[in-house]
Amino acid sequence: MSAVMEMADACGTSTSLPGSLVSLMGDEGSAVPEMIEIELYRQLAERTVGRTIREVVAPDAWFLKGVTAAELADVLTVREITAADRHGKLLLLRAGPVTVGLRFGMTGRLVIDGDAAIDVLEYGTRRVDPRWDRFGLRLDTGSLVISDPRRLGGVQLEPDVGELGPDALSISLRQLRAALDGSRAPLKARLLDQSRVAGLGNLLVDEILWRAGLDPARAAGSLDDPEVRRLHRTIRATVARLLAAGGSHLGRLQASRAHGGRCPVDGATLQRRQIGGRTTYSCPVHQPGPRPGSGGRGGIP
């Protein structure tokens, strides 16, 4: 048993998660750690606010980015956790004047007192292996653990949130215009660029552009004003809706994201392309390329 797993075992904690934080495994597939999942992690991490850090457990030095286990222990031990915040896909754990940034990659899960906000991830596994415990905090009561089979996440001390774009849940119309203006990059790639808009991942962007009726391959800077306004409304509404539903994998398009899948509205066979290095699904009927002067087609409610 790893040192991190021993923390949860010593606390006699359960493996089920009570309340509104439930398993994100459903008929439509599994979750991926996009901003919605990180927000659920943040809600779970709030359980630790007011507790005192007794020990830093960091068995995987590679998982620590620009900091050592000894340095983390020096600034965190005996400090009280004062807040759990989020910006985009970055979870920010605050202990007084010290901020620790937690990133989860594609397979990272947060476990508090033995409870996980998400039981199964799309690129993860149902198996629990102590070797995947990359980082942990032993608290005066309970524990915090990051389990990450593929080691794609990481822990930073005092992360530079200024390197990230505005959070997708609160981005303003002006900020979205600034993120898109003048860009020849595909619209999807621009929205996935965390320095432009923080928090959106592959599933969310496909769902948003499908709802907005926008071709993911067109140049981001080619959107006219009505299209930018529609995209802005759709980003805010889609993120809020899927957060309430419980996961980025619970959109209307998700069940059709497969070879031969059909648009849930038009019935047209979805296009499957690689855009911005990611597998992309879109509807050729209501997400066509730009038509000059048309302002694009309307979005999906």
C-alpha positions as CSV (number, residue, x, y, z in Angstrom):
1,M,0.0,0.0,0.0
2,S,1.4,3.4,-1.0
3,A,1.9,6.2,1.6
4,V,-0.9,8.2,0.0
5,M,-3.4,5.3,0.2
6,E,-2.4,4.7,3.8
7,M,-3.7,8.2,4.6
8,A,-7.2,7.4,3.5
9,D,-7.0,3.9,5.1
10,A,-5.9,5.4,8.4
11,C,-8.9,7.7,8.4
12,G,-11.3,4.9,8.0
13,T,-12.9,6.7,5.0
14,S,-15.5,5.3,2.6
15,T,-15.4,4.9,-1.1
16,S,-18.9,6.3,-1.9
17,L,-19.5,10.0,-2.4
18,P,-22.6,11.4,-0.7
19,G,-24.7,14.4,-1.6
20,S,-24.6,16.1,-5.0
21,L,-21.1,14.9,-6.0
22,V,-22.0,11.7,-7.8
23,S,-20.3,9.3,-10.2
24,L,-20.1,10.8,-13.7
25,M,-20.3,7.4,-15.4
26,G,-23.5,7.2,-17.4
27,D,-25.0,5.6,-20.5
28,E,-23.5,8.3,-22.7
29,G,-19.9,7.4,-21.8
30,S,-17.4,8.6,-19.3
31,A,-16.1,12.0,-18.2
32,V,-12.9,13.7,-19.2
33,P,-11.3,16.3,-16.9
34,E,-12.5,19.4,-18.6
35,M,-13.5,22.6,-16.6
36,I,-16.8,21.0,-15.5
37,E,-15.0,18.0,-13.9
38,I,-12.5,20.4,-12.3
39,E,-15.3,22.4,-10.9
40,L,-16.7,19.2,-9.3
41,Y,-13.2,18.5,-7.9
42,R,-13.2,22.0,-6.5
43,Q,-16.5,21.5,-4.8
44,L,-15.2,18.3,-3.3
45,A,-12.0,20.0,-2.2
46,E,-14.0,22.6,-0.3
47,R,-14.4,19.8,2.3
48,T,-10.8,20.4,3.3
49,V,-11.2,24.1,4.0
50,G,-10.4,24.8,7.6
51,R,-8.2,21.7,8.1
52,T,-4.5,21.8,8.8
53,I,-1.8,20.2,6.6
54,R,0.2,17.8,8.7
55,E,2.3,16.2,6.0
56,V,3.0,16.5,2.2
57,V,3.2,13.1,0.5
58,A,4.9,13.3,-2.9
59,P,6.2,9.9,-4.0
60,D,6.5,10.9,-7.7
61,A,9.0,13.7,-8.1
62,W,8.2,13.9,-11.8
63,F,4.6,15.0,-11.0
64,L,6.0,18.1,-9.2
65,K,6.5,20.9,-11.7
66,G,9.3,23.3,-10.8
67,V,9.2,22.5,-7.1
68,T,10.5,19.7,-4.9
69,A,8.6,17.7,-2.2
70,A,10.9,19.3,0.4
71,E,10.0,22.8,-0.8
72,L,6.3,22.0,-0.7
73,A,6.6,20.5,2.7
74,D,8.4,23.6,4.0
75,V,5.7,26.1,2.9
76,L,2.6,23.9,3.5
77,T,3.2,22.0,6.7
78,V,1.1,23.2,9.6
79,R,-0.8,25.7,7.4
80,E,-4.5,25.8,7.3
81,I,-6.3,25.3,4.0
82,T,-8.3,28.5,3.5
83,A,-9.9,28.2,0.0
84,A,-10.4,25.9,-3.0
85,D,-10.7,27.9,-6.2
86,R,-10.7,27.1,-9.9
87,H,-9.6,28.9,-13.1
88,G,-10.2,26.9,-16.3
89,K,-8.9,23.4,-15.8
90,L,-6.6,24.5,-12.9
91,L,-7.6,23.7,-9.3
92,L,-6.2,26.3,-6.9
93,L,-5.7,25.1,-3.3
94,R,-4.9,28.1,-1.0
95,A,-3.3,27.8,2.4
96,G,-3.0,31.3,3.7
97,P,-0.5,33.2,1.5
98,V,0.5,30.0,-0.4
99,T,-1.3,28.7,-3.5
100,V,-0.8,25.2,-4.9
101,G,-2.0,24.5,-8.4
102,L,-3.4,21.1,-9.2
103,R,-3.6,19.8,-12.8
104,F,-5.3,16.6,-13.7
105,G,-4.5,15.9,-17.4
106,M,-6.7,13.3,-19.0
107,T,-6.7,10.6,-16.2
108,G,-6.3,12.5,-13.0
109,R,-8.8,12.1,-10.2
110,L,-9.1,14.0,-6.9
111,V,-9.9,11.8,-3.8
112,I,-10.8,13.5,-0.5
113,D,-11.1,11.3,2.6
114,G,-11.4,8.3,0.3
115,D,-14.2,9.8,-1.7
116,A,-13.9,10.6,-5.4
117,A,-16.0,13.2,-7.3
118,I,-15.6,11.0,-10.4
119,D,-15.4,7.2,-10.3
120,V,-14.4,6.5,-13.9
121,L,-12.8,8.8,-16.6
122,E,-13.0,8.3,-20.3
123,Y,-9.3,7.5,-20.7
124,G,-8.9,6.0,-17.2
125,T,-9.8,2.7,-15.6
126,R,-12.1,1.3,-12.9
127,R,-9.1,-0.3,-11.3
128,V,-7.5,1.3,-8.2
129,D,-3.8,1.0,-8.0
130,P,-1.7,2.6,-5.2
131,R,1.1,3.2,-7.7
132,W,-1.0,5.8,-9.4
133,D,-1.1,8.0,-6.3
134,R,1.1,10.9,-7.4
135,F,0.5,13.5,-4.6
136,G,-1.2,13.8,-1.3
137,L,-1.7,15.9,1.8
138,R,-2.2,14.3,5.2
139,L,-4.5,16.6,7.1
140,D,-5.3,16.9,10.8
141,T,-8.5,15.0,9.8
142,G,-8.6,13.1,6.6
143,S,-6.6,13.4,3.4
144,L,-6.3,14.8,-0.1
145,V,-5.0,12.5,-2.9
146,I,-4.4,12.9,-6.7
147,S,-4.5,9.5,-8.5
148,D,-3.3,9.8,-12.1
149,P,-2.4,6.6,-14.1
150,R,-0.9,8.3,-17.1
151,R,0.9,11.1,-15.1
152,L,-0.4,13.8,-17.4
153,G,-1.3,16.1,-14.5
154,G,1.0,17.9,-12.1
155,V,1.4,20.1,-9.0
156,Q,2.8,23.6,-9.1
157,L,3.6,26.1,-6.4
158,E,2.2,29.6,-7.1
159,P,1.0,28.9,-10.6
160,D,0.8,31.9,-13.0
161,V,-2.9,32.2,-13.6
162,G,-2.1,35.2,-15.8
163,E,-0.9,32.8,-18.5
164,L,-4.5,31.6,-18.9
165,G,-7.3,33.2,-20.8
166,P,-10.6,34.2,-19.1
167,D,-12.6,31.4,-17.6
168,A,-15.1,30.0,-20.1
169,L,-17.9,30.1,-17.5
170,S,-17.6,33.9,-17.0
171,I,-16.0,35.1,-20.2
172,S,-17.4,38.4,-21.5
173,L,-18.3,39.2,-25.0
174,R,-15.5,41.7,-25.3
175,Q,-13.0,39.0,-24.0
176,L,-14.3,36.5,-26.5
177,R,-13.9,38.9,-29.4
178,A,-10.3,39.6,-28.3
179,A,-9.6,35.9,-28.3
180,L,-10.9,35.4,-31.8
181,D,-10.0,38.6,-33.6
182,G,-7.5,38.4,-36.5
183,S,-6.8,34.6,-36.0
184,R,-6.5,32.3,-38.9
185,A,-6.4,29.3,-36.7
186,P,-9.4,27.0,-36.9
187,L,-12.2,28.1,-34.6
188,K,-12.0,24.9,-32.6
189,A,-8.3,25.1,-32.1
190,R,-8.6,28.7,-30.9
191,L,-11.2,27.8,-28.3
192,L,-9.0,24.9,-27.1
193,D,-6.1,27.3,-26.6
194,Q,-6.0,27.7,-22.8
195,S,-4.1,31.0,-23.1
196,R,-7.2,32.4,-25.1
197,V,-10.1,30.8,-23.3
198,A,-9.5,28.7,-20.1
199,G,-11.4,25.5,-19.4
200,L,-12.8,24.3,-22.7
201,G,-11.8,20.8,-23.8
202,N,-12.6,18.6,-26.8
203,L,-16.0,17.4,-25.8
204,L,-17.2,20.8,-24.7
205,V,-16.0,22.6,-27.8
206,D,-17.7,20.1,-30.1
207,E,-20.9,20.5,-28.2
208,I,-20.7,24.3,-28.1
209,L,-20.0,24.6,-31.9
210,W,-22.7,22.1,-32.7
211,R,-25.2,24.1,-30.7
212,A,-24.0,27.4,-32.1
213,G,-24.2,26.1,-35.7
214,L,-20.6,27.0,-36.4
215,D,-18.1,25.1,-38.5
216,P,-15.1,24.1,-36.2
217,A,-12.7,24.3,-39.1
218,R,-13.3,27.9,-40.2
219,A,-10.9,30.6,-39.3
220,A,-11.6,31.9,-35.8
221,G,-11.2,35.5,-37.0
222,S,-13.8,35.1,-39.8
223,L,-16.8,35.2,-37.5
224,D,-19.0,38.3,-37.9
225,D,-20.5,40.1,-35.0
226,P,-23.8,38.1,-34.9
227,E,-21.9,34.9,-34.9
228,V,-19.5,36.0,-32.1
229,R,-22.5,37.0,-30.0
230,R,-24.2,33.7,-30.7
231,L,-21.0,31.8,-29.8
232,H,-20.7,33.8,-26.6
233,R,-24.2,33.0,-25.5
234,T,-23.7,29.3,-26.4
235,I,-20.5,29.0,-24.4
236,R,-22.0,30.4,-21.3
237,A,-25.2,28.5,-21.6
238,T,-23.7,25.1,-22.5
239,V,-21.1,25.2,-19.7
240,A,-23.8,26.1,-17.2
241,R,-26.2,23.4,-18.5
242,L,-23.6,20.6,-18.5
243,L,-22.3,21.6,-15.1
244,A,-25.8,21.3,-13.8
245,A,-26.2,17.9,-15.6
246,G,-23.0,16.6,-14.0
247,G,-20.3,16.3,-16.7
248,S,-18.8,17.5,-20.0
249,H,-19.8,14.1,-21.5
250,L,-23.5,14.7,-21.0
251,G,-24.2,16.9,-24.0
252,R,-26.8,16.1,-26.7
253,L,-24.1,15.5,-29.3
254,Q,-22.1,13.0,-27.2
255,A,-23.9,9.8,-28.0
256,S,-23.5,10.5,-31.7
257,R,-19.7,11.1,-31.5
258,A,-18.8,7.8,-33.3
259,H,-18.2,6.5,-36.9
260,G,-21.5,6.8,-38.7
261,G,-23.1,8.9,-36.0
262,R,-25.9,11.2,-37.0
263,C,-26.8,14.7,-36.0
264,P,-29.5,14.6,-33.3
265,V,-31.3,17.5,-35.0
266,D,-30.8,17.1,-38.7
267,G,-30.3,13.4,-39.0
268,A,-27.3,14.0,-41.3
269,T,-24.2,11.8,-41.0
270,L,-21.7,13.7,-38.9
271,Q,-18.3,14.8,-40.3
272,R,-15.3,13.3,-38.5
273,R,-12.1,15.3,-38.8
274,Q,-8.9,16.1,-37.1
275,I,-8.9,19.8,-36.1
276,G,-6.4,21.3,-33.8
277,G,-4.9,17.8,-33.2
278,R,-8.2,16.6,-31.8
279,T,-10.9,14.3,-33.2
280,T,-13.8,16.5,-34.1
281,Y,-17.5,15.8,-34.9
282,S,-19.8,18.3,-36.6
283,C,-22.9,18.5,-38.7
284,P,-22.4,19.4,-42.4
285,V,-26.0,20.6,-42.6
286,H,-26.3,23.2,-39.8
287,Q,-22.6,23.8,-39.3
288,P,-21.5,24.7,-42.8
289,G,-18.6,26.8,-43.8
290,P,-19.0,30.6,-43.8
291,R,-21.3,32.3,-46.3
292,P,-20.3,35.9,-46.8
293,G,-23.0,38.3,-45.6
294,S,-25.2,35.6,-44.2
295,G,-24.3,35.9,-40.5
296,G,-24.4,32.1,-40.3
297,R,-27.3,29.9,-39.4
298,G,-29.1,30.0,-36.1
299,G,-28.0,27.8,-33.2
300,I,-29.7,25.0,-31.4
301,P,-31.5,25.7,-28.2
